[in-house]
Amino acid sequence: MGFVRWMSAAVIVTTTIMAALIVGSSGYGLNDRIGAGVALAVFGLSWFTVGMRSDTSPIAAFIFVTVLVIAVGTGVAFMPIMATLQALAYPLVWVISERTRNAIISNVALALSVGVGSVINMGLSVSAMLYSGTVTALSLIFSLALGLWITQISKLSDQRHDLVLELQSTRDKLTAISRDAGVSSERERLAREIHDTIAQDLTGLVLVAQRAKRELDNNNAAGAAEQLELIEDSARAALAETRALVAASAPVGLTGDGISSALHRLAERYTRETHLTVTVDAAELPAIARETEVVVLRCAQEALANVRKHANATRATIAVAADATGLTVAVTDDGDGFDPATAHTGFGLEGMSERLALVNGRLDVDSSGAGTTVRATIPKEVLA
């Protein structure tokens, strides 16, 4: 609709100016003015009857262009000043034509019509034909050059528009993929956190409850009371971890005194719950980021959980050391060992590997009949 409004306005303005020129021009007879006026009126009426539908109807476009070519040429035959209509007729032809080939043919037809009309008006002398041919050729060349240039710009604009739409579609798809990946990543994170915290606390509660039952069966009230106290402490720890997880805050084991103190508290707790002697060697550690402290603590928790569930060990050591390449967390036990190459069910070692991969770390496992060492290595660039 914007195209129709603009072209209608241009037709009204142009025909009004041309009508004024026809009326005000001297040196032309009444018949010439009437003929030029009729041609101008046909041009204007053809636009408002069929030309306005040219953008949606190829037949209407053909009829309008045909009438336009004849009307302009006829008007020039009566009054050469009617050649001024070319300033509007050529752009109309380019805009209305569906294909570039049709626009070129229509331009040539319009130029020939104007040339023939000029020759009819000026006579068949050599000078008149030379003048008419030169003006017509220049008008045609200029119109073709301008039309082809504008057509190329329009094609490039359409290509850019299609590219923008494609980029917007791709952006929307990437947004959806990123959102899905974020949801999946968050689920994996929650699964790791639940496994490394709540699940381990509940496992400890089960083991301590079993010991408390054995103490009660043996009528050992003092031993049962000690185990019940451990159950309460473990339940409180599990509750605190759950609240921290819901609040998406740091693990409750990590306080302002750093990872070394957190590891000592972890070792003390496991010693109380399992009667497994756990020692910590984590002296002179550099300052590390809170996210890295979480990884270290979780790796130590999971390694000790595996010792408790599978190793049948009596002692375990948590050793944390830093050097020029990064930081290493090694949990060693004197248990039965296992074959690291054998496929294992469960989430423990796989979860540790995934957690370490988030900080470009690496997990190595060495095991034999003399015990097992689980070693997590974190590169230096992610420590601070």
Secondary structure in CASP SS format (residue, H / E / C, confidence):
PFRMAT SS
TARGET T0000
AUTHOR 0000-0000-0000
METHOD secondary structure of the structure
MODEL  1
M C 1.00
G H 1.00
F H 1.00
V H 1.00
R H 1.00
W H 1.00
M H 1.00
S H 1.00
A H 1.00
A H 1.00
V H 1.00
I H 1.00
V H 1.00
T H 1.00
T H 1.00
T H 1.00
I H 1.00
M H 1.00
A H 1.00
A H 1.00
L H 1.00
I H 1.00
V H 1.00
G H 1.00
S C 1.00
S C 1.00
G C 1.00
Y C 1.00
G C 1.00
L H 1.00
N H 1.00
D H 1.00
R H 1.00
I H 1.00
G H 1.00
A H 1.00
G H 1.00
V H 1.00
A H 1.00
L H 1.00
A H 1.00
V H 1.00
F H 1.00
G H 1.00
L H 1.00
S H 1.00
W H 1.00
F H 1.00
T H 1.00
V C 1.00
G H 1.00
M H 1.00
R H 1.00
S C 1.00
D C 1.00
T C 1.00
S C 1.00
P H 1.00
I H 1.00
A H 1.00
A H 1.00
F H 1.00
I H 1.00
F H 1.00
V H 1.00
T H 1.00
V H 1.00
L H 1.00
V H 1.00
I H 1.00
A H 1.00
V H 1.00
G H 1.00
T H 1.00
G H 1.00
V H 1.00
A H 1.00
F H 1.00
M C 1.00
P H 1.00
I H 1.00
M H 1.00
A H 1.00
T H 1.00
L H 1.00
Q H 1.00
A H 1.00
L H 1.00
A H 1.00
Y H 1.00
P H 1.00
L H 1.00
V H 1.00
W H 1.00
V H 1.00
I H 1.00
S C 1.00
E C 1.00
R C 1.00
T H 1.00
R H 1.00
N H 1.00
A H 1.00
I H 1.00
I H 1.00
S H 1.00
N H 1.00
V H 1.00
A H 1.00
L H 1.00
A H 1.00
L H 1.00
S H 1.00
V H 1.00
G H 1.00
V H 1.00
G H 1.00
S H 1.00
V H 1.00
I H 1.00
N H 1.00
M H 1.00
G C 1.00
L C 1.00
S C 1.00
V H 1.00
S H 1.00
A H 1.00
M H 1.00
L H 1.00
Y H 1.00
S H 1.00
G H 1.00
T H 1.00
V H 1.00
T H 1.00
A H 1.00
L H 1.00
S H 1.00
L H 1.00
I H 1.00
F H 1.00
S H 1.00
L H 1.00
A H 1.00
L H 1.00
G H 1.00
L H 1.00
W H 1.00
I H 1.00
T H 1.00
Q H 1.00
I H 1.00
S H 1.00
K H 1.00
L H 1.00
S H 1.00
D H 1.00
Q H 1.00
R H 1.00
H H 1.00
D H 1.00
L H 1.00
V H 1.00
L H 1.00
E H 1.00
L H 1.00
Q H 1.00
S H 1.00
T H 1.00
R H 1.00
D H 1.00
K H 1.00
L H 1.00
T H 1.00
A H 1.00
I H 1.00
S H 1.00
R H 1.00
D H 1.00
A H 1.00
G H 1.00
V H 1.00
S H 1.00
S H 1.00
E H 1.00
R H 1.00
E H 1.00
R H 1.00
L H 1.00
A H 1.00
R H 1.00
E H 1.00
I H 1.00
H H 1.00
D H 1.00
T H 1.00
I H 1.00
A H 1.00
Q H 1.00
D H 1.00
L H 1.00
T H 1.00
G H 1.00
L H 1.00
V H 1.00
L H 1.00
V H 1.00
A H 1.00
Q H 1.00
R H 1.00
A H 1.00
K H 1.00
R H 1.00
E H 1.00
L H 1.00
D H 1.00
N C 1.00
N C 1.00
N C 1.00
A H 1.00
A H 1.00
G H 1.00
A H 1.00
A H 1.00
E H 1.00
Q H 1.00
L H 1.00
E H 1.00
L H 1.00
I H 1.00
E H 1.00
D H 1.00
S H 1.00
A H 1.00
R H 1.00
A H 1.00
A H 1.00
L H 1.00
A H 1.00
E H 1.00
T H 1.00
R H 1.00
A H 1.00
L H 1.00
V H 1.00
A C 1.00
A C 1.00
S C 1.00
A C 1.00
P C 1.00
V C 1.00
G C 1.00
L C 1.00
T C 1.00
G C 1.00
D C 1.00
G C 1.00
I H 1.00
S H 1.00
S H 1.00
A H 1.00
L H 1.00
H H 1.00
R H 1.00
L H 1.00
A H 1.00
E H 1.00
R H 1.00
Y H 1.00
T H 1.00
R H 1.00
E H 1.00
T H 1.00
H C 1.00
L C 1.00
T E 1.00
V E 1.00
T E 1.00
V E 1.00
D E 1.00
A C 1.00
A C 1.00
E C 1.00
L C 1.00
P C 1.00
A C 1.00
I C 1.00
A C 1.00
R H 1.00
E H 1.00
T H 1.00
E H 1.00
V H 1.00
V H 1.00
V H 1.00
L H 1.00
R H 1.00
C H 1.00
A H 1.00
Q H 1.00
E H 1.00
A H 1.00
L H 1.00
A H 1.00
N H 1.00
V H 1.00
R H 1.00
K H 1.00
H H 1.00
A H 1.00
N C 1.00
A C 1.00
T C 1.00
R E 1.00
A E 1.00
T E 1.00
I E 1.00
A E 1.00
V E 1.00
A E 1.00
A E 1.00
D C 1.00
A C 1.00
T C 1.00
G E 1.00
L E 1.00
T E 1.00
V E 1.00
A E 1.00
V E 1.00
T E 1.00
D E 1.00
D C 1.00
G C 1.00
D C 1.00
G C 1.00
F C 1.00
D C 1.00
P C 1.00
A C 1.00
T C 1.00
A C 1.00
H C 1.00
T C 1.00
G C 1.00
F C 1.00
G H 1.00
L H 1.00
E H 1.00
G H 1.00
M H 1.00
S H 1.00
E H 1.00
R H 1.00
L H 1.00
A H 1.00
L C 1.00
V C 1.00
N C 1.00
G C 1.00
R E 1.00
L E 1.00
D E 1.00
V E 1.00
D E 1.00
S E 1.00
S E 1.00
G C 1.00
A C 1.00
G E 1.00
T E 1.00
T E 1.00
V E 1.00
R E 1.00
A E 1.00
T E 1.00
I E 1.00
P E 1.00
K H 1.00
E H 1.00
V H 1.00
L C 1.00
A C 1.00
END
